[in-house]
Amino acid sequence: MFAKAFRVKSNTAIKGSDRRKLRADVTTAFPTLGTDQVSELVPGKEELNVVKLYAHKGDAVTVYVSGGNPILFELEKNLYPTVYTLWSYPDLLPTFTTWPLVLEKLVGGADLMLPGLVMPPAGLPQVQKGDLCAISLVGNRAPVAIGVAAMSTAEMLTSGLKGRGFSVLHTYQDHLWRSGNKSSPPSIAPLALDSADLSEEKGSVQVDSTLQGDMRHMTLEGEEENGEVHQACEDKSPSEAPEDTSTGGLNQDSTDSKTLQEQMDELLQQCFLHALKCRVKKLSKFLQQMQQEQIIQVKELSKGVESIVAVDWKHPRITSFVIPEPSPTSQTIQEGSREQPYHPPDIKPLYCVPASMTLLFQESGHKKGSFLEGSEVRMIVINYAKKNDLVDADNKNLVKLDPILCDCILEKNEQHTVMKLPWDSLLTRCLEKLQPAYQVTFPGQEPIVKKGRICPIDITLAQRASNKKVTVVRNLEAYGLDPYSVAAILQQRCQASTTVTPAPGAKDSLQVQIQGNQVHHLGWLLLGEHPL
């Protein structure tokens, strides 16, 4: 809505009665805000202006400005927060996440398509068609856009995350944002995943699984006391295991008549059978229960260490269990981090037609700013030369230069001396005169085209005070990598502290800093030895 400049009709200080009405409207529109928060948003005595404007498409919009920043806008009697307000109240609206490179499209006026969504570990927020939602970028909860859901969450999932997801109304960097102080989004860390804590002061649980024929071997290490392995969950029965060990929600119709304990027991058993066919990682007390059902055999091979020594793969419980088909859009959390499976983007070099080259390309239907692949450029130049009879009759390897080719590819001091060029020299010079560009395509998303050259991931080994070395990584976002997730993986892998901070001199970019020389570990991570 504010992708292009708007026209201001009036700008006046708000009246006392209108201020009170605005507070009441805010309370109604955003019931999650407390009384104190509403008073902060719509202050009682501070300056508050009402700006009436017309968007570039003619929509009449009322904007409320406080402290020089637009905080709310009203369209067709509906009240909407701006990104400035959402940065102070990031949980005001249900928030969906997309990739940083998508932001440019949103700022340009595009709606958010469902393939551009990032599936969070806990699933998408539950919304209905027409609900107001916030949009944030991977690695930062600070919203960068607001929009209206084009369908419910259930419909999004049913569609396989295809089609238009949100009609975007306002974004960071649009003209409404520019009417304020033009500040950048704050860095708000993603919410931590709720997961079972498998460690306590007395000891920890570690899992090591291998497959040998019909054998699965798992080791649970911890401090032994009276012949028992102690864990963070040792005082709880299997039915009290945390809910986040589930692989899916319970069927409400089949659980209405069951107690909560029965539901949890059933869910945990399903998880156990799923794990046996995929990956073994369970708690010792539950293993004892499965041994009683003769599904597995557990032995204490050494003091304080219990192991699965055999699995009865012909047990009816195992043979009858079918692993649920994963959703094509589902994302799996990596152990020990918040990371989702990473699929690298397809990066393709392109060429952009500058003003000085338009005459050469206009015959083929291209104009200034058109993006072309190298093969397309070669074909256009070859066709141009043949169509205008520029191929030398005596030597087919040479091309005569007409005035257009002279202006486009020759230097000024060459224009009266160079009359012909070999094909390879002609094509090379033409590519050099075009502006560099590139196209990035992430799986399931529309291609993103940008001018310039894509910045490589920059790894720097720096030396800080006290002669301590640190490894700094920049430009991860350009490749769809979440700096916070990379930091979490490196922290676990390197056993070193990591921090994520704004990259100096780079707008809206973050850098990861790891203590010590971790170049080797970064190579292990980025060159594919670890499935990001």
Stockholm file with secondary structure:
# STOCKHOLM 1.0

chainA/1-532         MFAKAFRVKSNTAIKGSDRRKLRADVTTAFPTLGTDQVSELVPGKEELNVVKLYAHKGDAVTVYVSGGNPILFELEKNLYPTVYTLWSYPDLLPTFTTWPLVLEKLVGGADLMLPGLVMPPAGLPQVQKGDLCAISLVGNRAPVAIGVAAMSTAEMLTSGLKGRGFSVLHTYQDHLWRSGNKSSPPSIAPLALDSADLSEEKGSVQVDSTLQGDMRHMTLEGEEENGEVHQACEDKSPSEAPEDTSTGGLNQDSTDSKTLQEQMDELLQQCFLHALKCRVKKLSKFLQQMQQEQIIQVKELSKGVESIVAVDWKHPRITSFVIPEPSPTSQTIQEGSREQPYHPPDIKPLYCVPASMTLLFQESGHKKGSFLEGSEVRMIVINYAKKNDLVDADNKNLVKLDPILCDCILEKNEQHTVMKLPWDSLLTRCLEKLQPAYQVTFPGQEPIVKKGRICPIDITLAQRASNKKVTVVRNLEAYGLDPYSVAAILQQRCQASTTVTPAPGAKDSLQVQIQGNQVHHLGWLLLGEHPL
#=GR chainA/1-532 SS CCSSCCEEEEEEECCHHHHHHHHHHHHHHCTTSCHHHHHHHSCSSSCEEEEEEECTTCCEEEEEEETTEEEEEEETTEEEECHHHHHHSTTSSCEEEECGGGHHHHHTTCCEEGGGBCCCTTCCCCCCTTCEEEEEETTEEEEEEEEEESSCHHHHHHTTSCSEEEEEEEETTSHHHHTTTCCCCCCCCCCCCCCCCCEETTEECCCCCEEETTEEECEEECCEETTEECCTTTTSCGGGSCGGGCSSCCCHHHHTTSCHHHHHHHHHHHHHHHHHHHCCCCCHHHHHHHHHTTSEEEEEEETTEEEEEEECTTSHHHHTCCCCCCCTTCCCCCTTSCCCCCCCCEEEEEEECCGGGHHHHGGGTCCTTCEECHHHHHHHHHHHHHHTTCBCSSCTTEEECCHHHHHHHSCGGGTTTCCEEEHHHHHHHHHHHSEEEEEEECTTSCCEEEESCCCCCEEEEEECGGGCEEEEEECCGGGTCCHHHHHHHHHHHHTSCEEEEECTTCTTCEEEEEESCCHHHHHHHHTTSSCC
#=GC SS_cons         CCSSCCEEEEEEECCHHHHHHHHHHHHHHCTTSCHHHHHHHSCSSSCEEEEEEECTTCCEEEEEEETTEEEEEEETTEEEECHHHHHHSTTSSCEEEECGGGHHHHHTTCCEEGGGBCCCTTCCCCCCTTCEEEEEETTEEEEEEEEEESSCHHHHHHTTSCSEEEEEEEETTSHHHHTTTCCCCCCCCCCCCCCCCCEETTEECCCCCEEETTEEECEEECCEETTEECCTTTTSCGGGSCGGGCSSCCCHHHHTTSCHHHHHHHHHHHHHHHHHHHCCCCCHHHHHHHHHTTSEEEEEEETTEEEEEEECTTSHHHHTCCCCCCCTTCCCCCTTSCCCCCCCCEEEEEEECCGGGHHHHGGGTCCTTCEECHHHHHHHHHHHHHHTTCBCSSCTTEEECCHHHHHHHSCGGGTTTCCEEEHHHHHHHHHHHSEEEEEEECTTSCCEEEESCCCCCEEEEEECGGGCEEEEEECCGGGTCCHHHHHHHHHHHHTSCEEEEECTTCTTCEEEEEESCCHHHHHHHHTTSSCC
//
